[in-house]
């Protein structure tokens, strides 16, 4: 199949997929859950179709690869929202599964899609290069995907999706969770209930929602003690900040509210603070921060330095998996040199890995092994944690999304691996 054939097929499939998404929402009941998911999913599907169509019109290699990476990110978003819709529980599960299969085929097609055929242009005469050294074969071109490399991921919540993405991009997935989410028991978490009181008494000026899961859990807990209408009215009088699209959807689903502002990529604490500096300076304000997994002292301190009164509200904490055997086994495989790529999607994954290595007394061996493999980080927060432990960061994707991380790492992995192993 030629490059043009592939892009034509991709254009047709993404158009059909977008139409399928629109038909799906025509058949779904208009519940708060489906309405919260409808806008971002329709946007992701239609943008996927538009970026796929743009592939056929690309006039340069850079333009082509940029549009393909954008389309891959859109497809990743579609998978996320469809999985969320499936978890919400509807009478259209069969249709949703069919659409998930369609977007899986689209991702696979994107991973093999070549540049569209261009008219043959006579080459410009160039200086003749010397013949290769006798007896030495010319170097082979490097693969443009994982091409059989063993790829470790420590992803927990999206483990199945991560394994599929690695496989679609030519890798052998080795996915073991390094995290387990533990809700903080209500009797141990008075901060949540105090937040409810402060909101209703109008004693909070700004609420910062950092994760979708944490936002959902926060308002689920608050609704067990306070009337929904009171919470909604209180938040309408509060400046609500969301870090990225997931807490936006969770807020819409829980309370049918929109945030006042959403923090842009790469969604680190730096962007949270700079966004507030620009749109809502916090000097003299009372700021509640929905925390996740572990506290972010840098964010809290930056807010305090700007004159805010800060109220951290932890919702859940991260713990090691109940059975650490699979994770320990994979760490042993890394130390033995049997893995070629490691994908880091969360800073806490590294904290837990280093905790186990310290218990085993193998920290130095692990660090040495990482110098011979490709370590890819999803974004600045994870990279900061890697630097803290003096671990390498060989690659960060153009967008901090799981699909983009896998796709772009697969394109660079063999070149990076060659450089590191020859150093």
C-alpha positions in Angstrom: 0.0 0.0 0.0 1.4 3.4 -1.0 1.7 6.4 1.3 -1.3 8.0 -0.5 -3.4 4.9 -0.1 -2.6 4.8 3.6 -3.5 8.5 4.2 -6.7 8.0 2.1 -7.7 5.0 4.2 -6.9 7.0 7.4 -9.0 9.9 6.3 -12.0 7.6 5.5 -11.7 5.8 8.8 -11.4 8.9 11.0 -14.4 10.5 9.2 -16.4 7.3 9.8 -15.3 7.3 13.4 -16.3 10.9 14.0 -19.7 10.2 12.5 -20.0 7.2 14.8 -19.3 9.3 17.9 -22.0 11.8 16.9 -24.5 9.0 16.3 -23.6 7.5 19.7 -24.5 10.6 21.6 -27.7 10.8 19.6 -28.7 7.5 21.2 -27.4 8.1 24.7 -29.6 9.5 27.5 -28.8 13.1 28.5 -27.4 12.4 32.0 -24.8 14.6 33.8 -22.2 11.9 33.1 -22.8 11.6 29.3 -23.1 15.4 28.9 -19.8 15.9 30.7 -18.0 13.5 28.4 -19.8 14.5 25.1 -18.0 17.8 24.5 -14.4 16.6 24.9 -15.0 13.3 23.1 -16.7 15.0 20.1 -13.9 17.5 20.0 -11.2 14.8 20.1 -13.0 12.8 17.3 -13.5 15.7 15.0 -10.0 17.0 15.6 -8.6 13.5 14.9 -10.5 13.6 11.5 -9.2 17.1 10.7 -5.6 16.2 11.5 -5.8 13.0 9.6 -7.1 14.9 6.6 -4.2 17.3 6.9 -1.7 14.5 6.5 -2.6 14.1 2.8 -2.0 17.8 2.3 1.3 18.0 4.0 4.0 19.7 1.9 7.0 18.9 4.0 8.2 16.0 6.1 8.1 18.2 9.3 4.5 19.2 8.5 3.5 15.5 7.9 5.1 14.3 11.2 3.6 17.2 13.2 0.1 16.4 11.9 0.6 12.7 12.5 1.7 13.3 16.1 -1.3 15.6 16.7 -3.6 12.9 15.3 -2.0 10.3 17.6 -2.7 12.5 20.6 -6.3 13.0 19.5 -6.7 9.2 19.2 -5.3 8.8 22.7 -7.8 11.3 24.0 -10.6 9.4 22.2 -9.6 6.1 23.9 -9.6 7.9 27.3 -13.0 9.4 27.0 -14.6 6.3 25.5 -13.2 4.2 28.4 -14.6 6.8 30.8 -18.0 6.6 29.1 -18.0 2.9 29.3 -17.2 3.1 33.0 -20.1 5.5 33.5 -22.5 2.7 32.6 -24.9 3.1 29.7 -27.1 1.0 27.6 -24.8 1.5 24.6 -21.8 -0.6 25.8 -21.7 -2.6 22.5 -21.6 0.5 20.4 -18.8 2.0 22.7 -16.8 -1.2 22.4 -17.2 -1.0 18.6 -15.9 2.5 18.6 -12.9 1.5 20.8 -12.0 -1.1 18.2 -12.3 1.5 15.4 -10.0 3.9 17.2 -7.5 1.0 17.9 -7.4 0.4 14.1 -6.8 4.1 13.5 -3.9 4.2 15.9 -2.4 1.2 14.2 -2.8 2.8 10.8 -1.2 6.0 12.1 1.8 4.1 13.4 2.5 2.7 9.9 1.3 5.6 7.8 4.0 6.8 5.4 4.2 10.2 3.7 1.9 10.7 0.8 3.4 10.1 -2.6 4.9 13.2 -4.2 5.7 13.9 -7.8 9.2 12.7 -8.8 11.5 15.7 -9.0 14.9 15.2 -10.7 17.6 15.3 -8.0 19.9 18.3 -7.8 23.5 17.2 -8.6 25.5 16.8 -5.5 29.2 16.2 -4.7 30.1 12.6 -5.0 30.9 11.1 -1.6 33.9 8.7 -1.2 33.3 5.0 -1.5 32.8 3.1 1.8 35.9 1.7 3.5 36.7 -1.7 1.9 35.4 -4.6 3.9 33.0 -2.5 6.0 29.3 -2.8 5.0 27.3 0.5 4.8 25.3 1.3 7.9 21.7 0.0 7.9 18.9 2.6 8.4 17.5 2.7 11.9 13.9 1.4 12.5 11.2 4.1 12.9 9.4 2.2 15.7 10.3 0.0 18.7 10.9 -2.9 16.3 10.9 -5.6 18.9 12.5 -3.7 21.8 11.3 -4.7 25.3 9.6 -1.7 26.7 8.9 -1.4 30.4 6.0 0.7 31.7 5.1 1.2 35.4 1.6 2.5 34.5 -1.3 1.4 36.8 -4.6 3.1 35.9 -4.1 2.9 32.1 -2.0 -0.3 32.1 -4.1 -2.1 29.4 -4.1 1.0 27.1 -0.3 1.4 27.6 0.3 -2.2 26.6 -1.8 -1.8 23.4 0.1 1.4 22.5 3.5 -0.2 22.9 2.4 -3.2 20.8 1.0 -0.9 18.1 4.3 0.8 17.9 6.3 -2.4 17.4 7.4 -3.0 21.0 7.1 -5.9 23.4 5.3 -4.5 26.4 6.3 -5.3 29.9 3.7 -3.4 32.0 3.8 -3.7 35.8 2.1 -1.3 38.2 4.3 0.7 40.6 1.3 2.5 42.2 -1.8 1.8 44.1 -4.4 4.5 45.0 -5.6 4.4 48.5 -8.5 6.7 49.5 -7.8 8.4 52.8 -10.5 7.3 55.3 -12.9 10.1 56.3 -12.1 9.7 60.0 -8.4 10.5 59.1 -9.2 13.3 56.7 -10.8 16.2 58.5 -9.4 18.6 55.8 -12.1 17.5 53.3 -15.0 18.2 55.8 -13.4 21.5 56.8 -13.3 22.5 53.2 -17.0 21.8 52.8 -17.7 24.1 55.8 -15.4 26.8 54.5 -16.9 26.7 51.0 -20.5 27.0 52.3 -19.5 29.9 54.7 -17.8 31.6 51.8 -14.4 31.4 53.5 -12.5 30.1 50.4 -11.7 32.4 47.5 -9.9 30.0 45.1 -10.1 26.2 44.6 -7.4 24.4 42.7 -8.4 21.0 41.3 -5.3 19.0 40.2 -6.7 15.6 39.0 -9.9 14.2 37.6 -9.9 11.2 40.0 -9.3 13.5 43.0 -12.0 16.0 41.9 -14.5 13.1 41.6 -13.6 11.7 45.0 -13.6 15.1 46.7 -17.2 15.9 45.7 -18.4 12.4 46.3 -17.2 12.8 49.9 -18.6 16.3 50.3 -22.0 15.2 49.1 -22.3 12.7 51.9 -22.3 15.6 54.4 -23.6 18.7 52.6 -26.5 19.3 50.1 -25.5 19.3 46.5 -27.2 22.6 45.9 -25.3 24.3 48.7 -22.0 23.0 47.2 -22.9 24.2 43.7 -23.9 27.7 45.0 -20.7 27.9 47.0 -18.4 27.0 44.1 -20.2 29.6 41.9 -18.9 32.2 44.2 -15.4 30.7 44.2 -12.7 31.1 41.5 -12.1 27.5 40.3 -8.9 26.5 38.7 -8.4 23.1 36.9 -5.1 21.5 35.9 -5.8 20.2 32.4 -8.9 18.6 30.9 -9.5 15.7 33.3 -10.6 17.7 36.3 -12.7 19.8 33.9 -14.7 16.7 33.0 -14.9 15.5 36.6 -16.2 18.9 37.7 -18.8 19.0 35.0 -19.9 15.4 35.8 -20.1 15.9 39.6 -21.7 19.4 39.8 -22.4 20.5 36.2 -20.0 23.4 36.6 -17.3 24.8 34.4 -14.0 26.1 35.9 -13.0 29.8 35.7 -9.7 28.8 34.1 -7.8 25.7 33.0 -4.0 25.5 33.4 -2.3 24.8 30.0 0.3 22.1 29.2 2.5 20.7 30.5 0.3 21.2 33.6 3.1 21.3 36.2 2.9 23.4 39.4 4.9 26.1 37.5 2.0 26.5 35.0 -0.5 26.5 37.9 1.3 29.4 39.6 2.0 31.4 36.4 -1.6 31.1 35.3 -2.8 32.4 38.7 -0.2 35.2 38.5 -1.7 36.3 35.1 -5.4 35.8 35.7 -6.0 35.8 39.5 -3.2 36.9 41.7 -3.6 35.2 45.1 -2.2 37.8 47.5 -4.5 38.0 50.5 -6.7 35.2 49.2 -7.7 31.9 50.8 -6.7 29.0 48.4 -7.8 25.4 48.7 -5.6 22.8 46.9 -7.0 19.4 46.1 -3.9 17.2 46.4 -3.3 13.7 44.9 -1.0 10.9 45.8 1.5 13.0 47.6 1.7 16.7 48.6 3.4 19.2 46.3 5.4 21.4 48.7 6.7 23.5 45.8 3.2 24.5 44.7 2.1 25.2 48.3 5.2 27.2 49.1 4.9 29.2 45.9 1.3 30.1 46.8 2.3 31.1 50.3 5.2 33.3 49.0 2.6 35.1 46.9 0.6 36.0 50.0 -2.1 33.3 49.9 -3.5 31.5 52.9 -3.3 27.9 51.7 -5.5 24.9 52.7 -4.2 21.6 51.4 -6.9 19.0 50.9 -5.5 15.4 50.4 -8.0 13.0 48.8 -6.0 9.8 48.2 -2.4 8.7 48.7 -0.2 6.5 46.6 1.1 3.2 48.0 3.1 0.3 46.6 1.1 -2.5 45.0 -0.1 -5.1 47.5 2.0 -7.7 45.6 5.4 -6.1 44.8 6.7 -9.4 43.3 6.1 -8.5 39.6 7.7 -5.1 40.1 10.7 -6.5 41.8 11.1 -9.1 39.0 11.0 -6.4 36.3 13.6 -4.3 38.2 15.8 -7.4 38.3 15.4 -7.8 34.5 16.4 -4.1 34.0 19.5 -4.6 36.1 20.3 -7.8 34.1 20.2 -5.7 30.9 17.2 -7.5 29.5 15.1 -4.3 28.9 15.8 -1.7 26.4 13.3 1.1 27.1 11.5 2.4 30.2 8.5 4.8 30.0 7.8 6.9 33.1 4.3 8.4 33.3 4.2 9.5 37.0 6.9 10.9 39.3 5.6 8.6 42.1 6.5 5.6 40.0 10.2 6.5 40.4 9.8 7.1 44.2 8.4 3.6 44.6 11.1 2.0 42.4 13.8 3.7 44.4 12.2 2.6 47.6 12.3 -1.1 46.5 15.8 -0.8 45.2 17.0 0.6 48.5 15.4 -2.3 50.3 17.2 -4.8 48.0 20.5 -2.9 48.1 20.6 -2.6 44.3 20.3 1.1 43.7 23.7 1.4 42.1 23.2 -1.5 39.8 19.8 0.0 38.6 21.4 3.4 37.9 24.2 1.7 35.9 21.6 -0.2 33.9 19.7 2.9 33.1 22.8 4.3 31.5 22.5 1.6 28.8 18.8 1.8 28.2 16.4 4.5 27.0 14.5 6.3 29.8 11.6 8.4 28.5 9.6 10.8 30.7 6.1 12.0 30.0 6.8 15.5 31.1 8.6 18.0 33.4 7.2 16.7 36.8 8.4 13.2 36.1 11.7 14.4 34.7 12.3 16.5 37.9 11.9 13.3 40.0 14.3 11.4 37.7 16.9 14.2 38.2 16.4 14.1 41.9 17.6 10.5 41.9 20.4 11.2 39.4 18.7 9.0 36.7 18.9 9.8 33.0 16.2 11.5 31.0 16.7 10.6 27.4 13.5 11.8 25.9 10.4 13.9 26.6 7.5 14.0 24.1 6.2 17.1 22.4 2.9 16.9 24.4 2.6 15.3 27.9 0.2 12.6 26.8 0.6 8.8 27.0 -0.1 8.2 23.3 2.4 10.9 22.2 5.0 9.6 24.7 4.8 6.1 23.2 4.7 7.1 19.6 7.6 9.6 19.7 9.8 7.4 21.9 9.3 4.6 19.5 10.6 6.8 16.7 13.7 7.8 18.6 14.4 4.7 20.6 16.9 2.9 18.3 19.0 6.0 17.7 19.1 6.9 21.4 19.9 3.3 22.3 22.7 3.2 19.8 24.2 6.4 21.2 24.0 5.2 24.8 25.4 1.7 24.2 28.4 3.0 22.2 29.3 5.7 24.7 
